[in-house]
Amino acid sequence: MNLTAEQKKFYRGISHHLNPVVTVAGNGLTDTVLAEIDRALEDHELIKVKVSVGDRDLRAEVIKQICTATRATLVFTIGNVALLLRKARKPNAKLSNLVRFKN
């Protein structure tokens, strides 16, 4: 999904108050980590993921793998943190960051 500059700005505003829900670190991108990211995307739709692996190029490759495996859209990255978006099939108003922070 391609996002416009206006959409990215909107999602960045929502994400300002969010903390990373998953951290990819020393063990790299395992099936368990991917499953947790997938679950978090289904529940929250908009999440931050902290990727603390190697250099900038390796970090970019890991983020690309996450997006491909989870069918998520990368909104932006800043340092070790990536903001990912994937709209849920049935958003839960109590969990979805898009629904809770829309207003």
DATAJO-V183027 format. One record per pair of residues at least 6 apart in sequence whose ideal C-beta (glycine too) atoms are under 8 Angstrom apart, sorted by the first residue. I is the first residue (numbers start at 1). J is the second residue. D is the distance in whole Angstrom. If there is no record, write none. Layout:
((I | J | D) (I | J | D))
//
This chain:
((1 | 73 | 5) (1 | 85 | 8) (3 | 11 | 7) (3 | 73 | 7) (3 | 75 | 6) (3 | 85 | 8) (8 | 75 | 6) (8 | 76 | 6) (11 | 46 | 6) (11 | 75 | 5) (11 | 83 | 7) (11 | 85 | 6) (12 | 75 | 7) (12 | 76 | 6) (12 | 83 | 7) (14 | 46 | 6) (14 | 97 | 6) (14 | 98 | 7) (14 | 101 | 5) (14 | 102 | 8) (15 | 46 | 6) (15 | 48 | 6) (15 | 75 | 7) (15 | 83 | 5) (15 | 97 | 8) (17 | 101 | 7) (18 | 46 | 7) (18 | 47 | 7) (18 | 48 | 5) (18 | 97 | 6) (19 | 48 | 7) (20 | 47 | 8) (20 | 48 | 4) (20 | 49 | 6) (20 | 50 | 4) (20 | 81 | 6) (21 | 40 | 5) (21 | 44 | 7) (21 | 47 | 5) (21 | 48 | 7) (21 | 49 | 7) (22 | 33 | 6) (22 | 36 | 5) (22 | 37 | 5) (22 | 40 | 6) (22 | 47 | 7) (22 | 49 | 5) (22 | 50 | 7) (23 | 49 | 8) (23 | 50 | 4) (23 | 51 | 8) (23 | 52 | 7) (24 | 33 | 6) (24 | 49 | 7) (24 | 50 | 7) (24 | 51 | 5) (24 | 52 | 7) (24 | 53 | 6) (24 | 62 | 6) (24 | 66 | 8) (25 | 52 | 5) (25 | 53 | 7) (26 | 53 | 8) (27 | 33 | 8) (28 | 53 | 6) (28 | 62 | 7) (29 | 62 | 5) (29 | 65 | 6) (29 | 66 | 7) (34 | 66 | 7) (34 | 69 | 5) (34 | 70 | 7) (37 | 47 | 7) (37 | 49 | 6) (37 | 66 | 6) (37 | 70 | 6) (37 | 72 | 8) (37 | 84 | 7) (38 | 69 | 8) (38 | 70 | 5) (40 | 47 | 5) (41 | 47 | 6) (41 | 70 | 6) (41 | 72 | 6) (41 | 84 | 6) (41 | 86 | 4) (41 | 88 | 8) (42 | 86 | 8) (42 | 88 | 6) (42 | 89 | 8) (43 | 88 | 8) (43 | 92 | 7) (43 | 95 | 5) (43 | 96 | 8) (44 | 95 | 6) (44 | 96 | 6) (44 | 97 | 5) (45 | 85 | 7) (45 | 86 | 6) (45 | 87 | 6) (45 | 88 | 5) (45 | 91 | 6) (45 | 96 | 5) (45 | 97 | 6) (45 | 98 | 5) (45 | 99 | 8) (46 | 75 | 8) (46 | 83 | 7) (46 | 84 | 7) (46 | 85 | 5) (46 | 97 | 4) (46 | 98 | 6) (47 | 83 | 8) (47 | 84 | 6) (47 | 97 | 7) (48 | 81 | 5) (48 | 82 | 7) (48 | 83 | 6) (48 | 84 | 8) (49 | 63 | 8) (49 | 66 | 7) (49 | 81 | 7) (49 | 82 | 5) (49 | 84 | 6) (50 | 80 | 5) (50 | 81 | 5) (51 | 59 | 5) (51 | 62 | 5) (51 | 63 | 6) (51 | 66 | 8) (51 | 80 | 6) (51 | 81 | 8) (51 | 82 | 6) (52 | 80 | 5) (53 | 59 | 6) (53 | 62 | 6) (59 | 80 | 7) (60 | 77 | 8) (63 | 74 | 6) (63 | 77 | 6) (63 | 82 | 5) (64 | 74 | 8) (66 | 72 | 7) (66 | 82 | 7) (66 | 84 | 7) (67 | 73 | 7) (67 | 74 | 5) (67 | 84 | 7) (70 | 84 | 7) (70 | 86 | 7) (71 | 86 | 6) (72 | 84 | 4) (72 | 85 | 6) (72 | 86 | 4) (73 | 84 | 7) (73 | 85 | 5) (73 | 86 | 7) (74 | 82 | 6) (74 | 83 | 7) (74 | 84 | 6) (74 | 85 | 8) (75 | 83 | 4) (75 | 84 | 7) (75 | 85 | 5) (76 | 82 | 8) (76 | 83 | 5) (77 | 83 | 7) (87 | 98 | 7) (88 | 96 | 7) (91 | 98 | 7) (91 | 99 | 6) (92 | 99 | 8) (93 | 99 | 5) (93 | 100 | 7) (94 | 100 | 8))
//
